Amino acid sequence: MTKPDWQLIFGLETDHHRLGRSLFIRGMGLIYLVAIASWWSQVGLLVGESGLAPAALA
């Protein structure tokens, strides 16, 4: 079985990078999950009639 052209050009072996790629993607997913959970808990206090008032223009 021959490698696709992009693997030959960049010298990538998918089997050697599978673990690193998997950990990176899962880590990014965890970071996004924490960011969205943090935003979701704060959005009710920041937006709406009783939310923060915009800064006054000088």
WOTAFEN-V623986 format. One record per residue. N is the residue number from 0. PHI is phi in whole degrees, 0 to 359 (none if undefined). NEAR is the number of other ideal C-beta (glycine too) atoms within 10 Angstrom. Layout:
n:N phi:PHI near:NEAR
n:N phi:PHI near:NEAR
This chain:
n:0 phi:none near:2
n:1 phi:267 near:6
n:2 phi:280 near:12
n:3 phi:297 near:9
n:4 phi:303 near:8
n:5 phi:295 near:8
n:6 phi:289 near:12
n:7 phi:292 near:10
n:8 phi:293 near:9
n:9 phi:267 near:7
n:10 phi:69 near:7
n:11 phi:269 near:12
n:12 phi:249 near:9
n:13 phi:296 near:10
n:14 phi:292 near:6
n:15 phi:282 near:8
n:16 phi:256 near:11
n:17 phi:298 near:10
n:18 phi:295 near:9
n:19 phi:298 near:9
n:20 phi:295 near:10
n:21 phi:297 near:10
n:22 phi:295 near:10
n:23 phi:297 near:11
n:24 phi:296 near:10
n:25 phi:294 near:10
n:26 phi:296 near:10
n:27 phi:296 near:10
n:28 phi:298 near:10
n:29 phi:294 near:10
n:30 phi:298 near:10
n:31 phi:295 near:10
n:32 phi:299 near:10
n:33 phi:295 near:10
n:34 phi:296 near:10
n:35 phi:291 near:10
n:36 phi:297 near:10
n:37 phi:295 near:10
n:38 phi:298 near:10
n:39 phi:296 near:9
n:40 phi:287 near:9
n:41 phi:261 near:10
n:42 phi:296 near:11
n:43 phi:296 near:10
n:44 phi:278 near:10
n:45 phi:267 near:9
n:46 phi:243 near:10
n:47 phi:120 near:9
n:48 phi:296 near:4
n:49 phi:260 near:7
n:50 phi:279 near:11
n:51 phi:293 near:9
n:52 phi:273 near:5
n:53 phi:295 near:6
n:54 phi:292 near:6
n:55 phi:286 near:5
n:56 phi:282 near:4
n:57 phi:276 near:3
